[in-house]
Amino acid sequence: MTNEPYDLRKVLKELKEMPGQYHETNLEIDPHAELSGVYRYIGAGGTIKRPTQEGPTMMFNTIKGFPETRILTGIMASRKRVGKILGHDYRTLGHLLKDAVNHPVKPVKISRDEAPAQEVVHLSTDPDFDIRKLVAAPTNTEYDAGPYITMGLVYGSSPDKSISDVTIHRMVLEDEDTIGIYIMPGGRHIGHFQEEYEKLNEPMPITINIGLDPAISIGATFEPPTTPLGYNELWAAGSLRNEPVQLVDSITVDEVGIARSEFILEGEILPHERIREDINTNTGHAMPEFPGYNGDANPALHVIKVKAVTHRKDRPIMQTTLGPSEEHVSMAGIPTEASILNLVDKAIPGKVLNVYNPPAGGGKLMTIMQIHKEGSADEGIQRQAALLAFSAFKELKTVILVDEDVDIFDMNDVMWTVNTRFQANQDIMVLEGMRNHPLDPSETPEYSPGRIRFKGMSSKLVLDGTVPFDLKSQFERAAFKDVENWQKYLED
């Protein structure tokens, strides 16, 4: 197994050897709302409506309506499990990803005969072709706009093929060969390429790659400025594994797919065409998003026409995630930590020891920064670090600053800091009129009349819980004796 290239199946073999990290069931499950409803209790975590918990990744082997497909969810719904998957301390995964970006390993192309993802081919010209019967895309709730691909990695390139990139989007199956894709305005490279194609009035060839090594899924969620236009996030994924991601030429479009995927959908984003997201359900909802609320159905999604579906022949695995789950925190939060560390290490090296984007912010809206002050000259550097964090990631809304004796992964410790090393009249910074994530429902003119001009604008918050350097001696934690071999007292 050690000589096999990494893919989802290799990772699952490894997880099965780790107690408590993997569970599968042969009981039949309905992909319409039931599967997500079940996993909510077992291991979703994040900002899912309570009750929920951290639990194993879950493989559902018997899917109603899809006898040949399995569905996997939650493989990254635990930061500690992500650490195990990547062979790294979960507390410093941000540092690991930062280093991966700075030491890229570029993909390689293999032949179609070598690509497991193309073992079975379904063409749109087949008389019975229907993506809704070929792709076991679940709905998260009974009110979703339709079945969603939530873990599909879109691969696309500029019209001249000089640069390429990958991005995860929410995509809803609309009819037998049509997918609606939400491309968030501003900055993501797939959106930039699509705009170039639209100016040329040409369709943009893409592949949608499903069922991937988590190193690829996490590596693919970087954003500018960490990975500027021209940087393909698959380079970072290759670095995480110290082996190149394998690509393969598509069968029906002029683009490549990830060769060791479970599924590849080949298609084109049509120019100047849009579709209402909930055209089939009229619920007004899209699907649950990372802030924990149902996203509003978008009136004008971009349109993908699917030309082919290819997959592995041995019970391919449909990979899915619950929008507000801990899995989103891993995919969005850890690369954001890396982006922040990358910027602060260049601007104020040695002053930010670690960064954590907790589930409370869905991985995007909140970060906790651990600050190191060496002398009085460093006083104030912590607030500059917060401003750098906002620069590194525009969707960040709240920064909490703590000292190096605080465990940033323990929210009790973080809130203890806010309660004992913080005064609201002097340790709060509020930055108004800034751009943030459009899925935060509080960012509307109606919510804050006169303060928010357009949807997606926000106030940013800094809570400075660091002790002034000249007062450090007054804030030393109670010292307990260090005891070696304390574990022996737990033995029988």
Residue pairs with C-beta under 8 A, 6 or more apart in sequence:
1 10
1 13
1 14
4 10
5 243
5 246
5 260
6 213
6 215
6 241
6 243
6 260
7 116
7 212
7 213
7 260
7 261
8 72
8 75
8 211
8 212
8 213
8 214
8 260
8 262
8 317
8 319
9 317
10 213
11 75
11 85
11 213
11 214
12 22
12 59
12 72
12 75
14 85
15 21
15 22
15 57
15 75
15 81
15 84
15 85
16 22
18 84
20 56
21 56
21 57
21 78
21 81
21 84
22 56
22 57
22 59
23 42
23 55
23 56
23 57
23 58
23 59
24 58
24 59
24 60
24 61
25 58
25 59
25 60
25 61
25 62
26 61
26 62
27 62
28 62
28 63
28 64
29 35
29 38
29 60
29 62
29 63
29 64
29 71
30 64
31 63
31 64
31 65
31 66
31 71
31 136
31 137
31 138
31 139
31 147
32 138
32 139
32 142
32 147
33 138
33 139
33 140
33 141
33 142
33 144
35 60
35 63
35 71
35 73
35 138
35 320
36 44
36 73
36 138
36 139
36 140
36 141
36 322
39 58
39 73
39 74
39 322
40 48
40 49
40 52
40 322
41 51
41 52
41 53
42 53
42 55
42 56
42 58
42 74
43 53
43 54
43 55
43 56
43 57
43 58
43 74
43 77
43 78
43 326
44 52
44 53
44 55
44 74
44 77
44 322
44 324
44 325
44 326
44 327
45 52
45 53
45 54
45 55
45 77
45 78
45 325
45 326
45 329
45 359
46 52
46 77
46 290
46 292
46 322
46 324
46 325
46 326
46 327
46 328
46 329
46 359
46 362
47 290
47 291
47 292
47 324
47 359
47 360
47 362
48 292
48 322
48 324
48 325
49 292
54 77
54 78
54 326
55 74
55 77
55 78
56 74
57 72
57 73
57 74
57 75
57 77
57 81
58 72
58 73
58 74
59 70
59 71
59 72
59 317
60 70
60 71
60 72
60 73
61 70
63 69
63 70
63 71
63 136
63 318
65 133
65 136
66 136
66 318
68 315
68 316
69 136
69 315
69 316
69 317
69 318
70 315
70 316
70 317
70 318
71 136
71 138
71 317
71 318
71 319
71 320
72 211
72 317
72 318
72 319
72 320
73 319
73 320
73 321
73 322
73 327
74 321
74 322
74 325
74 326
74 327
75 81
75 85
75 214
75 319
75 327
76 82
76 85
76 214
76 217
76 218
76 321
76 326
76 327
76 330
76 331
77 321
77 325
77 326
77 327
77 330
78 326
78 330
79 90
79 93
79 326
79 329
79 330
79 334
79 409
80 90
82 90
82 93
82 214
82 218
82 330
82 334
83 89
83 90
83 91
83 93
84 90
85 214
85 215
86 93
86 96
86 214
86 215
86 240
88 96
91 354
91 409
92 354
93 334
93 337
94 334
94 337
94 338
94 340
94 341
94 354
94 355
94 356
95 338
95 341
95 354
96 240
96 338
97 218
97 219
97 222
97 236
97 240
97 334
97 335
97 337
97 338
98 338
98 339
98 341
98 342
98 345
99 239
100 219
100 236
100 237
100 239
100 240
100 338
101 222
101 226
101 227
101 231
101 235
101 236
101 239
101 338
101 342
102 342
103 239
104 231
104 235
104 236
104 238
104 239
105 235
105 238
105 239
105 241
105 242
105 243
105 244
106 232
106 234
106 235
106 238
106 244
107 232
107 234
107 235
107 238
107 244
107 245
107 246
107 247
108 244
108 245
108 246
108 247
109 246
109 247
109 248
109 249
109 256
110 246
110 247
110 248
110 259
111 248
112 118
112 248
112 249
112 251
114 246
114 248
114 259
115 246
115 248
115 257
115 259
115 260
116 259
116 260
116 261
116 312
117 209
117 248
117 257
117 258
117 259
117 260
117 261
117 262
117 263
117 264
117 310
117 311
117 312
118 248
118 251
118 257
118 259
118 264
118 310
119 310
119 311
119 312
119 313
120 310
120 311
120 312
120 313
120 316
121 251
121 308
121 309
121 310
122 129
122 134
122 308
122 309
122 310
123 129
123 251
123 252
123 307
123 308
124 177
124 252
124 305
124 306
124 307
124 308
129 176
129 177
129 309
130 176
130 177
131 173
131 176
131 177
131 179
131 265
131 306
131 309
132 147
132 173
132 175
132 176
134 309
135 147
135 149
135 173
135 210
135 263
135 265
135 309
135 318
136 318
137 147
137 148
137 149
137 173
137 318
137 320
138 147
138 148
138 318
138 320
139 146
139 147
139 148
139 287
140 148
140 150
140 287
140 288
140 322
140 323
141 285
141 287
141 288
141 294
143 281
143 283
143 285
143 294
144 172
144 281
144 283
144 285
144 286
144 287
145 172
145 277
145 278
145 279
145 280
145 281
145 283
145 285
145 286
145 287
145 297
146 172
146 173
146 174
146 278
146 280
146 281
147 172
147 173
148 170
148 171
148 172
148 173
148 287
148 320
149 170
149 171
149 172
149 173
149 179
149 208
149 210
149 265
149 320
150 170
150 171
150 287
150 320
150 321
150 322
150 323
151 168
151 210
151 211
151 212
151 217
151 319
151 320
151 321
152 168
152 169
152 171
152 208
152 209
152 210
152 265
153 166
153 167
153 168
153 208
153 209
153 210
153 212
153 216
153 217
153 220
153 258
154 166
154 167
154 168
154 169
154 181
154 190
154 206
154 207
154 208
154 209
155 164
155 165
155 166
155 206
155 207
155 208
155 209
155 255
155 256
155 257
155 258
156 164
156 165
156 166
156 189
156 190
156 193
156 194
156 204
156 205
156 206
156 255
156 269
157 163
157 164
157 165
157 193
157 205
157 255
158 164
158 193
158 196
159 193
159 196
159 197
159 200
159 202
159 204
163 189
163 229
163 230
163 232
164 232
164 256
165 189
165 190
165 193
165 231
165 232
165 233
166 190
166 209
166 220
166 232
166 233
166 234
167 188
167 189
167 190
167 191
167 220
168 217
168 220
168 221
168 331
169 181
169 182
169 183
169 190
170 181
170 182
170 286
170 287
170 289
170 295
170 323
171 179
171 180
171 181
171 182
171 208
171 304
172 179
172 180
172 277
172 286
172 287
172 301
173 179
174 180
174 275
174 279
174 280
177 305
177 306
177 307
178 275
178 303
178 304
178 305
178 306
179 208
179 265
179 267
179 303
179 304
179 306
180 275
180 277
180 298
180 301
180 302
180 303
180 304
181 269
181 301
181 302
181 303
181 304
182 277
182 286
182 298
182 301
182 302
183 190
183 191
183 194
183 302
184 191
184 438
185 191
185 438
187 223
187 224
187 394
188 223
189 229
190 206
192 229
193 204
194 204
194 269
194 302
197 203
197 204
197 269
197 271
198 204
198 271
198 272
200 271
201 271
201 272
202 271
203 268
203 269
203 270
203 271
203 305
204 268
204 269
204 271
205 250
205 253
205 254
205 255
205 266
205 267
205 268
206 253
206 255
206 266
206 267
206 268
206 269
206 304
207 250
207 253
207 255
207 256
207 257
207 258
207 264
207 265
207 266
207 267
208 263
208 264
208 265
208 267
208 304
209 257
209 258
209 261
209 263
209 264
210 261
210 262
210 263
210 264
210 265
210 318
210 319
211 261
211 262
211 263
211 316
211 317
211 318
211 319
212 258
212 260
212 261
212 262
212 319
213 237
213 241
213 260
215 237
215 240
215 241
216 234
216 237
216 245
216 258
217 331
218 237
218 240
218 330
218 331
218 334
218 335
219 233
219 234
219 236
219 237
219 238
219 239
219 240
219 335
220 233
220 234
220 237
221 233
221 331
221 332
221 335
222 231
222 233
222 236
222 335
222 338
222 339
223 335
223 339
223 393
225 339
225 343
225 391
225 392
226 335
226 338
226 339
226 342
226 343
226 392
227 233
227 236
234 245
234 247
234 258
237 245
238 244
238 245
245 258
246 258
246 259
246 260
247 256
247 257
247 258
247 259
248 256
248 257
248 258
248 259
249 256
250 256
250 257
250 264
250 266
250 308
251 266
251 308
251 310
252 266
252 307
252 308
253 266
253 267
253 268
253 307
255 266
257 264
257 266
257 310
258 264
262 311
262 312
262 316
262 317
262 318
262 319
263 309
263 310
263 311
263 312
263 316
263 318
264 309
264 310
264 311
265 306
265 308
265 309
266 306
266 307
266 308
266 309
266 310
267 304
267 305
267 306
267 307
267 308
268 304
268 305
268 307
269 302
269 303
269 304
270 302
270 303
270 304
270 305
273 302
273 303
274 299
274 300
274 301
274 302
274 303
275 300
275 301
275 303
276 297
276 298
276 299
276 300
276 301
277 286
277 297
277 298
277 299
277 301
278 284
278 285
278 286
278 297
283 297
284 296
284 297
285 294
285 295
285 296
285 297
286 294
286 295
286 296
286 297
286 298
287 294
287 295
287 323
288 294
288 295
288 322
288 323
288 324
289 295
289 323
289 324
289 439
290 323
290 324
290 328
290 329
290 332
290 362
290 363
290 364
290 439
291 324
291 362
291 365
291 437
291 439
291 440
291 441
292 324
292 362
293 324
293 439
293 441
295 323
295 439
321 327
321 328
321 331
322 328
324 362
326 359
328 362
328 363
329 357
329 358
329 359
329 362
329 363
330 363
331 363
332 357
332 362
332 363
332 364
333 356
333 357
333 358
333 361
333 362
333 363
333 364
334 357
334 363
336 357
336 363
336 364
336 367
336 392
336 393
336 396
337 355
337 356
337 357
337 367
339 392
339 393
340 352
340 355
340 367
340 369
340 388
340 389
340 392
340 393
341 352
341 354
341 355
342 392
343 388
343 389
343 391
343 392
344 351
344 352
344 385
344 388
344 389
344 392
345 352
347 384
347 388
348 381
348 384
348 385
348 388
350 372
351 371
351 372
351 373
351 378
351 381
351 382
351 385
352 369
352 370
352 371
352 372
352 385
353 370
353 371
353 372
353 404
354 369
354 370
354 408
355 367
355 368
355 369
355 370
355 389
355 408
356 367
356 368
356 370
356 408
356 409
357 363
357 364
357 366
357 367
357 368
358 366
358 368
358 409
358 411
360 366
360 411
361 367
361 397
361 398
364 393
364 395
364 396
364 437
365 395
365 396
365 397
365 398
365 436
365 437
365 440
366 396
366 397
366 398
366 399
366 400
367 389
367 393
367 396
367 398
367 399
367 400
368 399
368 400
368 402
368 408
368 414
369 382
369 385
369 386
369 389
369 399
369 400
369 401
369 402
369 408
370 402
370 403
370 404
370 406
370 408
371 381
371 382
371 385
371 401
371 402
371 403
371 404
371 466
372 378
372 404
373 379
373 381
373 382
373 403
373 466
373 469
375 469
376 469
376 470
378 469
379 468
379 469
379 470
382 401
382 464
382 466
383 401
383 429
383 462
383 464
385 401
386 399
386 401
386 429
386 462
386 464
389 396
389 399
390 396
390 399
390 431
390 434
390 460
394 434
394 435
394 436
395 436
395 437
396 436
396 460
397 436
397 437
397 440
397 458
397 460
397 461
398 460
398 461
398 462
398 463
399 460
399 461
399 462
399 463
400 414
400 417
400 418
400 462
400 463
400 465
401 462
401 463
401 464
401 465
401 466
402 408
402 413
402 414
402 417
402 421
402 465
402 466
403 417
403 421
403 465
403 466
403 467
403 475
405 477
406 413
406 414
406 416
406 417
406 465
407 413
407 414
408 414
414 465
417 465
418 463
418 465
420 475
421 465
421 466
421 467
421 475
422 463
422 464
422 465
427 463
427 464
427 465
428 461
428 462
428 463
428 464
429 461
429 462
429 464
430 459
430 460
430 461
430 462
431 459
431 460
431 461
431 462
432 451
432 459
432 460
433 451
433 453
433 457
433 459
434 457
434 458
434 459
434 460
435 456
435 457
435 458
436 443
436 456
436 457
436 458
436 460
437 443
437 456
438 455
438 456
440 458
441 447
442 448
442 458
443 452
443 455
443 456
443 457
443 458
444 452
444 455
445 452
445 453
445 454
445 455
448 459
451 459
452 458
467 474
467 475
